[in-house]
Structure formats: C-alpha cells, structure tokens
C-alpha cells in the first residue's frame, strides 16, 4: 500500500499550471443614431431631438 501511495502523491504534486499567451474577444456591437421629430417635454412643448442609441435591433454580446 505504501509503495503505491508515495508515487501517487508525488505525481499529483508535480502538476504545473500554464496560462494562455493571448486572448481573443469576439462579439456584436449594436449602436445607432435616433431622430425624434416631435418629442414632448414636461411643459408639453414638442421639439426635435437627435441622440446616440444602443441596442436598437439586438443587444450587445461579447464572448
């Protein structure tokens, strides 16, 4: 029993950790510009507005 236990313990201790040298990111970014021609304010007056928007069709995804 002792003859098998000692090599098994030594074999488990000899494992080295290795890290990957590079990382690759992939994904989808959905950005756009929106235009509203008659946006109501708190006072009730309407005005046009242009603003940057995100997630118009699908949400952003990263992998």
N, CA, C and O atoms as a CHARMM CRD file, in Angstrom:
* protein
*
  252
    1    1 UNK  N      0.82300  -1.19200   0.00000 PROA 1      0.00000
    2    1 UNK  CA     0.00000   0.00000   0.00000 PROA 1      0.00000
    3    1 UNK  C      0.86400   1.25200   0.00000 PROA 1      0.00000
    4    1 UNK  O      0.59500   2.20400  -0.73200 PROA 1      0.00000
    5    2 UNK  N      1.92900   1.24200   0.84700 PROA 2      0.00000
    6    2 UNK  CA     2.79900   2.41200   0.91500 PROA 2      0.00000
    7    2 UNK  C      3.56500   2.60600  -0.38400 PROA 2      0.00000
    8    2 UNK  O      3.87100   3.74000  -0.75400 PROA 2      0.00000
    9    3 UNK  N      3.88000   1.52200  -1.08100 PROA 3      0.00000
   10    3 UNK  CA     4.61400   1.63400  -2.33600 PROA 3      0.00000
   11    3 UNK  C      3.77500   2.33000  -3.40900 PROA 3      0.00000
   12    3 UNK  O      4.34000   2.96700  -4.29800 PROA 3      0.00000
   13    4 UNK  N      2.47400   2.22800  -3.35500 PROA 4      0.00000
   14    4 UNK  CA     1.60400   2.88500  -4.33100 PROA 4      0.00000
   15    4 UNK  C      1.21100   4.29300  -3.90100 PROA 4      0.00000
   16    4 UNK  O      0.97600   5.15100  -4.75200 PROA 4      0.00000
   17    5 UNK  N      1.13600   4.54100  -2.62300 PROA 5      0.00000
   18    5 UNK  CA     0.68600   5.83100  -2.11300 PROA 5      0.00000
   19    5 UNK  C      1.71700   6.92800  -2.33300 PROA 5      0.00000
   20    5 UNK  O      1.35500   8.03600  -2.73000 PROA 5      0.00000
   21    6 UNK  N      2.98400   6.64900  -2.08800 PROA 6      0.00000
   22    6 UNK  CA     4.03400   7.66700  -2.22400 PROA 6      0.00000
   23    6 UNK  C      4.17000   8.13400  -3.67700 PROA 6      0.00000
   24    6 UNK  O      4.18400   9.34500  -3.89800 PROA 6      0.00000
   25    7 UNK  N      4.27300   7.25800  -4.67900 PROA 7      0.00000
   26    7 UNK  CA     4.35200   7.75600  -6.06600 PROA 7      0.00000
   27    7 UNK  C      3.08400   8.49500  -6.51200 PROA 7      0.00000
   28    7 UNK  O      3.16100   9.42600  -7.31300 PROA 7      0.00000
   29    8 UNK  N      1.93100   8.08700  -6.00200 PROA 8      0.00000
   30    8 UNK  CA     0.68600   8.77500  -6.37000 PROA 8      0.00000
   31    8 UNK  C      0.67600  10.19800  -5.83400 PROA 8      0.00000
   32    8 UNK  O      0.25500  11.11800  -6.53500 PROA 8      0.00000
   33    9 UNK  N      1.13000  10.39100  -4.60800 PROA 9      0.00000
   34    9 UNK  CA     1.18400  11.73900  -4.02800 PROA 9      0.00000
   35    9 UNK  C      2.21000  12.59100  -4.76400 PROA 9      0.00000
   36    9 UNK  O      1.94200  13.75500  -5.06000 PROA 9      0.00000
   37   10 UNK  N      3.37400  12.03600  -5.06100 PROA 10     0.00000
   38   10 UNK  CA     4.40800  12.78500  -5.78900 PROA 10     0.00000
   39   10 UNK  C      3.94500  13.14200  -7.20200 PROA 10     0.00000
   40   10 UNK  O      4.28100  14.21100  -7.71200 PROA 10     0.00000
   41   11 UNK  N      3.18800  12.26600  -7.82600 PROA 11     0.00000
   42   11 UNK  CA     2.67800  12.54800  -9.16900 PROA 11     0.00000
   43   11 UNK  C      1.67200  13.68000  -9.18200 PROA 11     0.00000
   44   11 UNK  O      1.62500  14.45000 -10.14100 PROA 11     0.00000
   45   12 UNK  N      0.87500  13.79800  -8.14900 PROA 12     0.00000
   46   12 UNK  CA    -0.10100  14.88500  -8.06000 PROA 12     0.00000
   47   12 UNK  C      0.56500  16.22000  -7.77600 PROA 12     0.00000
   48   12 UNK  O      0.05900  17.26200  -8.19400 PROA 12     0.00000
   49   13 UNK  N      1.67400  16.20700  -7.08200 PROA 13     0.00000
   50   13 UNK  CA     2.35300  17.45000  -6.72100 PROA 13     0.00000
   51   13 UNK  C      3.16900  18.01400  -7.88000 PROA 13     0.00000
   52   13 UNK  O      3.54800  19.18500  -7.84300 PROA 13     0.00000
   53   14 UNK  N      3.44300  17.22900  -8.89000 PROA 14     0.00000
   54   14 UNK  CA     4.28500  17.68300  -9.99200 PROA 14     0.00000
   55   14 UNK  C      3.52400  18.35000 -11.12700 PROA 14     0.00000
   56   14 UNK  O      4.10300  18.56900 -12.19000 PROA 14     0.00000
   57   15 UNK  N      2.27500  18.67500 -10.94800 PROA 15     0.00000
   58   15 UNK  CA     1.46500  19.28600 -11.99900 PROA 15     0.00000
   59   15 UNK  C      1.73700  20.78400 -12.03000 PROA 15     0.00000
   60   15 UNK  O      1.63100  21.45700 -11.00500 PROA 15     0.00000
   61   16 UNK  N      2.08600  21.30600 -13.19800 PROA 16     0.00000
   62   16 UNK  CA     2.36200  22.73600 -13.35300 PROA 16     0.00000
   63   16 UNK  C      1.17200  23.41400 -14.02600 PROA 16     0.00000
   64   16 UNK  O      0.45400  22.80200 -14.81600 PROA 16     0.00000
   65   17 UNK  N      0.98100  24.67800 -13.70200 PROA 17     0.00000
   66   17 UNK  CA    -0.10500  25.46100 -14.30500 PROA 17     0.00000
   67   17 UNK  C      0.44400  26.25900 -15.47900 PROA 17     0.00000
   68   17 UNK  O      1.53600  26.82200 -15.40200 PROA 17     0.00000
   69   18 UNK  N     -0.31400  26.30200 -16.55800 PROA 18     0.00000
   70   18 UNK  CA     0.08300  27.04900 -17.74800 PROA 18     0.00000
   71   18 UNK  C     -1.05100  27.99100 -18.12800 PROA 18     0.00000
   72   18 UNK  O     -2.22500  27.62200 -18.08800 PROA 18     0.00000
   73   19 UNK  N     -0.68000  29.21500 -18.49700 PROA 19     0.00000
   74   19 UNK  CA    -1.67300  30.20200 -18.91800 PROA 19     0.00000
   75   19 UNK  C     -1.60500  30.37500 -20.43100 PROA 19     0.00000
   76   19 UNK  O     -0.56300  30.15200 -21.04800 PROA 19     0.00000
   77   20 UNK  N     -2.71500  30.77000 -21.01100 PROA 20     0.00000
   78   20 UNK  CA    -2.74900  31.02800 -22.44000 PROA 20     0.00000
   79   20 UNK  C     -2.04600  32.34600 -22.71800 PROA 20     0.00000
   80   20 UNK  O     -2.21200  33.30100 -21.95900 PROA 20     0.00000
   81   21 UNK  N     -1.25900  32.42100 -23.79500 PROA 21     0.00000
   82   21 UNK  CA    -0.45500  33.60800 -24.06900 PROA 21     0.00000
   83   21 UNK  C     -1.24700  34.72600 -24.72600 PROA 21     0.00000
   84   21 UNK  O     -0.78500  35.86700 -24.73100 PROA 21     0.00000
   85   22 UNK  N     -2.41200  34.44700 -25.27700 PROA 22     0.00000
   86   22 UNK  CA    -3.21000  35.50200 -25.90900 PROA 22     0.00000
   87   22 UNK  C     -4.69400  35.25000 -25.66800 PROA 22     0.00000
   88   22 UNK  O     -5.12000  34.12300 -25.41200 PROA 22     0.00000
   89   23 UNK  N     -5.46500  36.32600 -25.75600 PROA 23     0.00000
   90   23 UNK  CA    -6.91400  36.25200 -25.56800 PROA 23     0.00000
   91   23 UNK  C     -7.57300  36.88700 -26.78000 PROA 23     0.00000
   92   23 UNK  O     -7.16800  37.97000 -27.20400 PROA 23     0.00000
   93   24 UNK  N     -8.57300  36.24000 -27.34000 PROA 24     0.00000
   94   24 UNK  CA    -9.30900  36.76800 -28.48100 PROA 24     0.00000
   95   24 UNK  C    -10.73400  37.07900 -28.04800 PROA 24     0.00000
   96   24 UNK  O    -11.44200  36.21200 -27.53400 PROA 24     0.00000
   97   25 UNK  N    -11.14700  38.32300 -28.25900 PROA 25     0.00000
   98   25 UNK  CA   -12.51900  38.72700 -27.96100 PROA 25     0.00000
   99   25 UNK  C    -13.31200  38.77900 -29.25900 PROA 25     0.00000
  100   25 UNK  O    -12.78600  39.16900 -30.30100 PROA 25     0.00000
  101   26 UNK  N    -14.55500  38.39200 -29.19300 PROA 26     0.00000
  102   26 UNK  CA   -15.43900  38.48900 -30.34000 PROA 26     0.00000
  103   26 UNK  C    -16.80100  38.93200 -29.84700 PROA 26     0.00000
  104   26 UNK  O    -17.12600  38.76600 -28.67200 PROA 26     0.00000
  105   27 UNK  N    -17.58900  39.49000 -30.73200 PROA 27     0.00000
  106   27 UNK  CA   -18.91700  39.89500 -30.30800 PROA 27     0.00000
  107   27 UNK  C    -19.62400  40.74600 -31.33800 PROA 27     0.00000
  108   27 UNK  O    -19.21000  40.83800 -32.49400 PROA 27     0.00000
  109   28 UNK  N    -20.69600  41.36400 -30.89300 PROA 28     0.00000
  110   28 UNK  CA   -21.54400  42.18900 -31.73600 PROA 28     0.00000
  111   28 UNK  C    -21.86900  43.46800 -30.98200 PROA 28     0.00000
  112   28 UNK  O    -22.31700  43.43000 -29.83700 PROA 28     0.00000
  113   29 UNK  N    -21.63700  44.60200 -31.63800 PROA 29     0.00000
  114   29 UNK  CA   -21.96100  45.89800 -31.03900 PROA 29     0.00000
  115   29 UNK  C    -23.05400  46.52500 -31.89200 PROA 29     0.00000
  116   29 UNK  O    -22.89700  46.65900 -33.10600 PROA 29     0.00000
  117   30 UNK  N    -24.14800  46.90400 -31.27100 PROA 30     0.00000
  118   30 UNK  CA   -25.28200  47.49400 -31.98000 PROA 30     0.00000
  119   30 UNK  C    -25.46100  48.93000 -31.50200 PROA 30     0.00000
  120   30 UNK  O    -26.10400  49.17400 -30.48000 PROA 30     0.00000
  121   31 UNK  N    -24.89700  49.87000 -32.23700 PROA 31     0.00000
  122   31 UNK  CA   -25.03500  51.29300 -31.92800 PROA 31     0.00000
  123   31 UNK  C    -25.73500  51.98400 -33.08700 PROA 31     0.00000
  124   31 UNK  O    -25.71300  51.49300 -34.21500 PROA 31     0.00000
  125   32 UNK  N    -26.34700  53.10700 -32.81200 PROA 32     0.00000
  126   32 UNK  CA   -27.03500  53.84100 -33.86500 PROA 32     0.00000
  127   32 UNK  C    -27.32400  55.26500 -33.45600 PROA 32     0.00000
  128   32 UNK  O    -27.02600  55.68400 -32.33800 PROA 32     0.00000
  129   33 UNK  N    -27.91400  56.00600 -34.38700 PROA 33     0.00000
  130   33 UNK  CA   -28.34100  57.38300 -34.14400 PROA 33     0.00000
  131   33 UNK  C    -29.85000  57.42100 -34.32800 PROA 33     0.00000
  132   33 UNK  O    -30.37200  56.93400 -35.33100 PROA 33     0.00000
  133   34 UNK  N    -30.54100  57.99500 -33.36700 PROA 34     0.00000
  134   34 UNK  CA   -32.00200  58.08300 -33.42800 PROA 34     0.00000
  135   34 UNK  C    -32.42700  59.53700 -33.58300 PROA 34     0.00000
  136   34 UNK  O    -31.79700  60.44500 -33.04000 PROA 34     0.00000
  137   35 UNK  N    -33.50100  59.74000 -34.33000 PROA 35     0.00000
  138   35 UNK  CA   -34.06700  61.07400 -34.53000 PROA 35     0.00000
  139   35 UNK  C    -35.54500  61.02500 -34.18200 PROA 35     0.00000
  140   35 UNK  O    -36.28600  60.18800 -34.69700 PROA 35     0.00000
  141   36 UNK  N    -35.96700  61.91900 -33.31100 PROA 36     0.00000
  142   36 UNK  CA   -37.37400  62.03600 -32.93100 PROA 36     0.00000
  143   36 UNK  C    -37.82500  63.42600 -33.35000 PROA 36     0.00000
  144   36 UNK  O    -37.21600  64.42000 -32.95300 PROA 36     0.00000
  145   37 UNK  N    -38.89000  63.51000 -34.15200 PROA 37     0.00000
  146   37 UNK  CA   -39.29400  64.80100 -34.70900 PROA 37     0.00000
  147   37 UNK  C    -40.20700  65.60400 -33.78500 PROA 37     0.00000
  148   37 UNK  O    -40.27700  66.82500 -33.92600 PROA 37     0.00000
  149   38 UNK  N    -40.90000  64.97600 -32.85700 PROA 38     0.00000
  150   38 UNK  CA   -41.82800  65.71500 -32.01100 PROA 38     0.00000
  151   38 UNK  C    -41.80400  65.11900 -30.60000 PROA 38     0.00000
  152   38 UNK  O    -42.76500  64.48200 -30.17000 PROA 38     0.00000
  153   39 UNK  N    -40.70500  65.33200 -29.89400 PROA 39     0.00000
  154   39 UNK  CA   -40.55300  64.78500 -28.54900 PROA 39     0.00000
  155   39 UNK  C    -41.15400  65.75000 -27.53500 PROA 39     0.00000
  156   39 UNK  O    -40.80000  66.92900 -27.49800 PROA 39     0.00000
  157   40 UNK  N    -42.06200  65.24100 -26.72000 PROA 40     0.00000
  158   40 UNK  CA   -42.73300  66.07400 -25.71800 PROA 40     0.00000
  159   40 UNK  C    -41.83700  66.28400 -24.51200 PROA 40     0.00000
  160   40 UNK  O    -41.13700  65.36500 -24.08500 PROA 40     0.00000
  161   41 UNK  N    -41.85700  67.48300 -23.96300 PROA 41     0.00000
  162   41 UNK  CA   -41.13100  67.79000 -22.73300 PROA 41     0.00000
  163   41 UNK  C    -42.12300  67.85200 -21.57900 PROA 41     0.00000
  164   41 UNK  O    -43.31900  67.63700 -21.77500 PROA 41     0.00000
  165   42 UNK  N    -41.63800  68.14300 -20.38700 PROA 42     0.00000
  166   42 UNK  CA   -42.51000  68.23600 -19.21300 PROA 42     0.00000
  167   42 UNK  C    -43.51100  69.37800 -19.34800 PROA 42     0.00000
  168   42 UNK  O    -44.61800  69.29700 -18.81600 PROA 42     0.00000
  169   43 UNK  N    -43.13300  70.44200 -20.05600 PROA 43     0.00000
  170   43 UNK  CA   -44.04600  71.57800 -20.22500 PROA 43     0.00000
  171   43 UNK  C    -45.07900  71.33800 -21.32600 PROA 43     0.00000
  172   43 UNK  O    -46.00200  72.13600 -21.49000 PROA 43     0.00000
  173   44 UNK  N    -44.93500  70.24900 -22.07900 PROA 44     0.00000
  174   44 UNK  CA   -45.90700  69.92300 -23.11000 PROA 44     0.00000
  175   44 UNK  C    -45.48500  70.35100 -24.50400 PROA 44     0.00000
  176   44 UNK  O    -46.11700  69.95200 -25.48200 PROA 44     0.00000
  177   45 UNK  N    -44.43200  71.15400 -24.62100 PROA 45     0.00000
  178   45 UNK  CA   -43.97500  71.60600 -25.93600 PROA 45     0.00000
  179   45 UNK  C    -43.20700  70.48500 -26.62400 PROA 45     0.00000
  180   45 UNK  O    -42.49800  69.71700 -25.97500 PROA 45     0.00000
  181   46 UNK  N    -43.35300  70.39900 -27.94100 PROA 46     0.00000
  182   46 UNK  CA   -42.64600  69.37500 -28.70400 PROA 46     0.00000
  183   46 UNK  C    -41.44700  69.96400 -29.42100 PROA 46     0.00000
  184   46 UNK  O    -41.48300  71.11600 -29.85400 PROA 46     0.00000
  185   47 UNK  N    -40.39500  69.19000 -29.54800 PROA 47     0.00000
  186   47 UNK  CA   -39.20900  69.62500 -30.28200 PROA 47     0.00000
  187   47 UNK  C    -38.52100  68.39900 -30.86900 PROA 47     0.00000
  188   47 UNK  O    -38.78600  67.27100 -30.45500 PROA 47     0.00000
  189   48 UNK  N    -37.63000  68.63100 -31.84400 PROA 48     0.00000
  190   48 UNK  CA   -36.89600  67.51500 -32.43900 PROA 48     0.00000
  191   48 UNK  C    -35.65800  67.21500 -31.60200 PROA 48     0.00000
  192   48 UNK  O    -35.11400  68.09000 -30.92800 PROA 48     0.00000
  193   49 UNK  N    -35.23100  65.96500 -31.65900 PROA 49     0.00000
  194   49 UNK  CA   -34.10000  65.53600 -30.84600 PROA 49     0.00000
  195   49 UNK  C    -33.32600  64.46000 -31.60400 PROA 49     0.00000
  196   49 UNK  O    -33.92100  63.54700 -32.17700 PROA 49     0.00000
  197   50 UNK  N    -31.99400  64.57200 -31.60500 PROA 50     0.00000
  198   50 UNK  CA   -31.10200  63.57100 -32.18200 PROA 50     0.00000
  199   50 UNK  C    -30.21700  63.05300 -31.05800 PROA 50     0.00000
  200   50 UNK  O    -29.64400  63.84500 -30.31000 PROA 50     0.00000
  201   51 UNK  N    -30.09600  61.74000 -30.92900 PROA 51     0.00000
  202   51 UNK  CA   -29.28600  61.18300 -29.85100 PROA 51     0.00000
  203   51 UNK  C    -28.70200  59.83800 -30.26900 PROA 51     0.00000
  204   51 UNK  O    -29.23300  59.15600 -31.14600 PROA 51     0.00000
  205   52 UNK  N    -27.59700  59.47300 -29.62100 PROA 52     0.00000
  206   52 UNK  CA   -26.97300  58.17100 -29.84800 PROA 52     0.00000
  207   52 UNK  C    -27.74200  57.12200 -29.05900 PROA 52     0.00000
  208   52 UNK  O    -28.14700  57.35500 -27.92000 PROA 52     0.00000
  209   53 UNK  N    -27.93600  55.97300 -29.67600 PROA 53     0.00000
  210   53 UNK  CA   -28.67600  54.90600 -29.01200 PROA 53     0.00000
  211   53 UNK  C    -27.91300  53.59400 -29.14800 PROA 53     0.00000
  212   53 UNK  O    -27.07400  53.43800 -30.03600 PROA 53     0.00000
  213   54 UNK  N    -28.21100  52.66600 -28.26800 PROA 54     0.00000
  214   54 UNK  CA   -27.55200  51.36700 -28.26500 PROA 54     0.00000
  215   54 UNK  C    -28.60800  50.27900 -28.14000 PROA 54     0.00000
  216   54 UNK  O    -29.60700  50.45100 -27.44200 PROA 54     0.00000
  217   55 UNK  N    -28.38300  49.15900 -28.81600 PROA 55     0.00000
  218   55 UNK  CA   -29.31100  48.03600 -28.73800 PROA 55     0.00000
  219   55 UNK  C    -30.57900  48.26200 -29.52300 PROA 55     0.00000
  220   55 UNK  O    -31.65400  47.86200 -29.07600 PROA 55     0.00000
  221   56 UNK  N    -30.48900  48.89500 -30.68900 PROA 56     0.00000
  222   56 UNK  CA   -31.67800  49.17100 -31.49700 PROA 56     0.00000
  223   56 UNK  C    -32.33300  47.89300 -32.01600 PROA 56     0.00000
  224   56 UNK  O    -33.55400  47.75000 -31.94300 PROA 56     0.00000
  225   57 UNK  N    -31.54500  46.97700 -32.53000 PROA 57     0.00000
  226   57 UNK  CA   -32.09700  45.74500 -33.09300 PROA 57     0.00000
  227   57 UNK  C    -31.85600  44.56800 -32.15100 PROA 57     0.00000
  228   57 UNK  O    -32.79000  43.84300 -31.80900 PROA 57     0.00000
  229   58 UNK  N    -30.61300  44.37800 -31.73500 PROA 58     0.00000
  230   58 UNK  CA   -30.25000  43.31900 -30.78200 PROA 58     0.00000
  231   58 UNK  C    -29.31100  43.91000 -29.74700 PROA 58     0.00000
  232   58 UNK  O    -28.70000  44.95100 -29.98900 PROA 58     0.00000
  233   59 UNK  N    -29.19100  43.27800 -28.62700 PROA 59     0.00000
  234   59 UNK  CA   -28.29000  43.75300 -27.58100 PROA 59     0.00000
  235   59 UNK  C    -26.83700  43.43500 -27.90100 PROA 59     0.00000
  236   59 UNK  O    -26.55200  42.57000 -28.72900 PROA 59     0.00000
  237   60 UNK  N    -25.92300  44.13200 -27.24700 PROA 60     0.00000
  238   60 UNK  CA   -24.50000  43.88000 -27.41500 PROA 60     0.00000
  239   60 UNK  C    -24.13700  42.54300 -26.78300 PROA 60     0.00000
  240   60 UNK  O    -24.63600  42.18700 -25.71600 PROA 60     0.00000
  241   61 UNK  N    -23.25400  41.80700 -27.46500 PROA 61     0.00000
  242   61 UNK  CA   -22.81300  40.49700 -26.96600 PROA 61     0.00000
  243   61 UNK  C    -21.30000  40.40300 -27.06300 PROA 61     0.00000
  244   61 UNK  O    -20.70700  40.84400 -28.04800 PROA 61     0.00000
  245   62 UNK  N    -20.68000  39.83300 -26.05000 PROA 62     0.00000
  246   62 UNK  CA   -19.23500  39.59400 -26.03500 PROA 62     0.00000
  247   62 UNK  C    -18.97600  38.13900 -25.71600 PROA 62     0.00000
  248   62 UNK  O    -19.73300  37.51200 -24.97500 PROA 62     0.00000
  249   63 UNK  N    -17.92700  37.61400 -26.26600 PROA 63     0.00000
  250   63 UNK  CA   -17.57100  36.23300 -25.96900 PROA 63     0.00000
  251   63 UNK  C    -16.09300  36.08600 -25.73400 PROA 63     0.00000
  252   63 UNK  O    -15.61700  34.98200 -25.46900 PROA 63     0.00000
